[in-house]
Amino acid sequence: MSRECDGGDAPKAADTGKAVSAVRAYARLRFGTPGADASGDGECGWLSEHEWRALRDALQRLTCMDDLEAAVQRFCRRYEESLDWADECEELYDVEETAPGLPYGWLTLLEAAYERLGDTDGLRTLYAYYIVTDASDADEDDTEGGTVARGLGHAVRYIGRLRDLCGERWPQMRARIVDTYERHCYDEPVSYGRNTTFEELLRQEGLAQEALRYCRRMRDSRHGDIVASDLLELTARADMDAACALLTAPLHDADSSLMRDDSESGVKRIVALLSRLRDVAGAERMRLEAERLIRMYRRRPALRAALRQLIDDADAGGQACPGIASEGNDIASKGGE
């Protein structure tokens, strides 16, 4: 499947020109290119349509961007190579993805060509690639919706753009993204790390079952407890017990970094985790976990005192299960709808 959402009923591309503007500014800064000013449309002796097509065809072939599957496979190969030959491949990777002045390096040039030529198919494939690979923008400080301030990747902005481009065929593209990510980026969670853009896609689309699979995949990574907490409301819709088990897994491992940390900050992390459990699954689940820890860690007075305070606060507030637990597994099958 080389082109996503192809068909006569697909909406026409909206040329935002964001990548074109970035490339034009870069060319003017680096080369003083004639006609590359803020008011130009890319012509005026700079690049003709024929040259834009040549640029698109060359970069598309080099990046395998005519096919999402092939492009992601190429990304994974290069990433794995960078783990084996870090110095050499890191330099190559930086040149491609984060050239100074261009948000995504060569890919920004390709995106600009797609924009300039009105290539909707190309933009859809590239936007999907940005989501699957959690593309990082090294130059831009601000993004749409303040996503960076919320700790999300810069590529999050492409979710909405891609949804708009796909129109009625968005469900098929969404399924394609999830399938591609799960087949190619699930093998090495420690290496690949978390994908905040993919997480936001799951959150925006309410993909509960997919979120649960993602959290299970991330369980043994250094981000496992954070991811389980961030996606708890969503995963609880698929399976409350499984979601809570993923969240509290570090509390059941005395050798986990969380339970080995007897500092004040470590205690705060444990309390924060249990507070999340209380807010989503109810006070009773939190109480059971807190009381178990109090019994187990008799020589950690600070932790025991904090846990008792957490229980007392819940009792004083009369907190009960907030309702999501009652939905339980009833809506598990709806997570991907």
C-alpha positions in Angstrom: 0.0 0.0 0.0 2.0 2.9 -1.3 -0.5 5.8 -0.9 -2.9 6.3 2.0 -6.5 7.7 1.7 -6.3 7.7 -2.1 -9.5 8.2 -3.9 -11.8 10.6 -5.6 -13.8 11.5 -2.5 -10.7 12.5 -0.5 -10.6 16.3 0.3 -8.3 18.5 -1.7 -5.0 19.4 -0.1 -4.9 22.7 1.8 -1.5 24.2 1.0 -0.6 25.9 4.3 2.8 26.8 2.9 4.5 26.3 6.4 7.3 24.2 5.0 7.6 26.3 1.9 8.1 29.4 4.1 10.7 27.6 6.2 12.7 26.5 3.2 12.4 29.9 1.6 13.7 31.6 4.8 16.5 29.0 5.1 17.6 29.6 1.4 17.6 33.3 1.8 19.6 33.2 5.1 22.2 30.7 3.8 22.5 31.6 0.1 20.8 35.0 -0.4 18.6 33.3 -3.0 17.0 35.8 -5.4 13.2 35.9 -5.0 13.3 34.0 -1.7 11.5 36.7 0.2 8.6 36.6 2.5 6.2 37.9 -0.2 7.2 35.6 -3.0 5.5 32.4 -4.0 8.6 30.4 -4.7 9.1 31.5 -8.3 10.8 34.8 -9.4 13.9 32.9 -10.5 14.2 30.7 -7.5 12.6 27.3 -8.2 10.2 26.5 -11.1 7.5 23.9 -10.9 9.7 21.5 -12.9 12.5 22.0 -10.3 10.1 21.4 -7.4 9.0 18.2 -9.1 12.6 17.1 -9.5 13.3 17.9 -5.9 10.3 16.0 -4.7 11.0 12.9 -6.8 14.6 12.8 -5.7 13.9 13.2 -2.0 10.9 10.9 -2.1 13.1 8.2 -3.6 15.9 8.7 -1.1 13.6 8.7 1.9 11.3 5.9 0.6 8.4 8.4 1.4 6.3 7.1 -1.5 5.3 4.3 0.9 4.7 4.7 4.7 5.8 1.1 5.4 9.1 1.4 3.6 9.8 4.9 5.1 9.3 3.6 8.6 11.4 0.5 7.9 14.2 2.7 6.7 13.9 4.9 9.9 14.1 1.8 12.1 17.2 0.4 10.2 19.0 3.7 10.6 18.1 4.0 14.2 19.4 0.5 14.9 22.6 1.3 13.0 23.0 4.4 15.1 23.1 2.2 18.2 26.0 0.1 16.8 27.9 3.0 15.2 26.8 5.9 17.3 29.3 8.5 16.3 29.1 8.0 12.5 25.4 7.5 12.2 24.5 10.1 14.8 26.2 12.7 12.5 24.3 11.4 9.5 21.0 11.3 11.4 21.4 14.9 12.5 22.2 16.1 9.0 19.0 14.5 7.7 16.6 15.3 10.5 17.8 18.5 12.2 19.7 20.6 9.7 20.0 24.1 11.3 17.2 26.4 10.0 15.0 23.5 8.8 12.7 21.9 11.3 13.1 18.3 9.9 16.1 18.7 7.6 15.7 17.0 4.2 12.2 16.0 5.2 11.2 19.7 5.4 12.4 20.2 1.9 10.3 17.2 0.8 7.3 18.6 2.7 7.8 22.0 1.0 7.8 20.3 -2.4 4.6 18.5 -1.5 3.0 21.7 -0.4 4.2 23.7 -3.5 2.9 21.0 -5.9 -0.4 20.3 -4.0 0.6 16.7 -3.5 -2.0 15.6 -1.0 -0.9 11.9 -1.1 2.7 12.9 -0.3 1.7 15.1 2.6 -0.5 12.4 4.1 2.3 9.9 4.0 4.8 12.3 5.4 2.5 13.4 8.2 1.8 9.8 9.1 5.6 9.2 9.1 6.1 12.1 11.5 3.5 10.6 13.9 4.9 7.0 13.8 8.5 8.2 14.3 7.6 11.0 16.8 9.6 13.5 14.7 11.5 16.0 16.7 11.7 19.7 15.7 15.0 21.1 16.9 14.4 24.6 15.7 10.8 25.6 16.5 10.1 26.8 20.1 6.4 27.1 19.8 3.8 24.8 18.3 0.1 24.8 17.7 -1.9 24.5 20.9 1.1 24.8 23.2 1.9 21.1 22.9 5.6 21.6 23.9 4.6 23.2 27.1 2.5 20.1 27.8 5.4 17.8 27.3 4.3 16.5 23.9 6.4 16.1 20.8 6.4 18.8 18.1 4.9 16.2 15.6 1.6 16.3 17.6 0.5 19.2 15.4 0.4 16.8 12.4 -2.4 14.7 13.9 -5.0 17.4 13.2 -3.5 18.2 9.8 -3.5 14.6 8.7 -7.1 14.1 10.0 -8.2 17.1 7.9 -6.5 15.8 4.8 -7.9 12.3 5.1 -11.5 13.4 5.7 -13.9 10.4 5.6 -11.0 8.0 5.2 -9.3 9.1 8.5 -10.3 5.8 10.3 -8.4 3.8 7.7 -5.3 6.0 8.0 -5.5 5.9 11.8 -5.6 2.1 11.8 -2.7 2.1 9.3 -0.6 4.3 11.7 -1.4 2.1 14.7 -0.6 -1.1 12.7 2.7 0.3 11.4 3.8 1.5 14.7 3.0 -1.7 16.5 4.8 -3.9 13.9 7.9 -1.8 13.6 8.4 0.1 16.8 7.4 -2.4 19.5 10.5 -4.6 19.5 12.9 -2.3 21.4 11.0 -0.1 23.9 14.2 0.7 25.8 15.9 1.8 22.6 13.1 3.6 21.0 11.6 5.1 24.1 8.2 6.6 24.4 6.4 8.2 21.5 4.4 11.2 22.9 2.9 11.9 19.5 1.5 8.4 19.2 0.2 8.7 22.8 -1.6 11.8 21.9 -3.1 10.1 18.9 -4.4 7.3 21.1 -5.8 9.9 23.6 -7.5 12.1 21.0 -9.1 9.1 19.2 -10.0 7.3 22.4 -8.2 4.1 21.4 -8.3 2.3 24.7 -7.3 -1.2 23.7 -4.4 0.2 21.6 -3.3 2.3 24.6 -3.3 -0.7 26.8 -1.1 -2.6 24.4 1.2 0.4 24.2 1.5 0.6 28.0 2.3 -3.1 28.2 5.0 -2.7 25.6 6.5 0.2 27.6 6.3 -1.6 30.9 9.9 -2.5 31.2 11.3 0.8 29.8 12.4 3.6 32.0 9.3 5.5 31.0 6.9 2.7 32.0 5.5 4.1 35.1 5.1 7.6 33.6 3.3 6.3 30.5 1.0 4.0 32.6 0.0 7.1 34.7 -0.4 9.5 31.7 -2.7 7.1 29.9 -4.5 5.6 32.9 -7.9 7.1 32.2 -7.8 5.7 28.7 -6.5 2.2 29.5 -9.0 1.9 32.4 -11.8 2.0 29.8 -10.4 -1.1 28.2 -9.6 -3.1 31.3 -9.6 -1.4 34.8 -7.7 -4.3 36.5 -5.0 -4.5 33.9 -4.6 -0.7 33.8 -4.2 -0.5 37.6 -1.8 -3.4 37.5 0.4 -1.6 35.0 0.3 1.6 37.1 1.2 -0.1 40.4 3.7 -2.6 39.0 6.7 -0.7 40.4 5.2 -0.7 43.8 5.3 -4.5 43.8 9.0 -4.7 42.9 11.3 -3.9 45.8 14.2 -3.6 43.3 12.4 -1.0 41.1 13.9 2.5 41.0 10.8 3.8 42.6 10.9 1.5 45.6 14.7 1.8 46.1 14.4 5.5 46.4 14.0 6.3 50.1 14.5 10.1 49.6 11.9 12.7 50.1 11.4 13.0 46.3 11.0 9.2 46.1 8.2 9.3 48.7 6.5 12.0 46.8 6.6 9.9 43.6 5.0 7.0 45.4 2.3 9.2 46.8 1.7 10.8 43.4 1.3 7.4 41.8 -1.2 6.3 44.5 -3.1 9.6 44.1 -3.5 8.8 40.4 -4.8 5.4 41.3 -7.3 6.9 43.7 -8.5 9.5 41.2 -9.2 7.0 38.4 -9.9 3.7 40.2 -11.3 4.9 43.5 -10.1 5.3 47.1 -10.5 1.6 48.0 -7.9 0.4 45.5 -5.5 3.1 46.7 -6.1 2.1 50.3 -5.3 -1.5 49.6 -2.0 -0.6 48.0 -1.1 1.9 50.7 -1.8 -0.5 53.5 0.2 -3.2 51.8 3.2 -0.9 51.5 2.9 0.2 55.2 3.1 -3.4 56.2 6.0 -4.2 54.0 8.3 -1.2 54.7 8.4 -1.0 58.4 11.8 0.7 58.5 10.8 3.6 56.3 9.0 6.0 58.6 8.7 8.9 56.1 7.0 6.6 53.6 4.7 5.1 56.2 3.7 8.5 57.5 3.0 9.8 54.0 0.9 6.8 53.1 -1.1 7.1 56.3 -1.8 10.8 55.5 -2.9 9.8 52.1 -5.4 7.3 53.6 -6.6 9.8 56.2 -7.1 12.5 53.5 -9.2 10.1 51.4 -11.3 9.1 54.5 -11.8 12.8 55.4 -12.9 13.6 51.9 -15.2 10.6 51.6 -13.7 9.8 48.3 -15.1 6.8 46.4 -14.7 5.4 43.0 -15.3 8.3 40.6 -17.4 6.2 38.2 -15.0 5.1 35.5 -14.6 1.8 37.3 -18.3 1.0 36.9 -17.8 1.2 33.1 -15.2 -1.5 33.5 -14.9 -3.9 30.7 -18.3 -3.0 29.2 -16.7 -0.6 26.8 -13.4 -2.5 26.2 -14.6 -3.4 22.8 -15.2 0.3 22.0 -11.6 1.4 22.5 -10.7 1.3 18.8 -13.9 2.9 17.6 
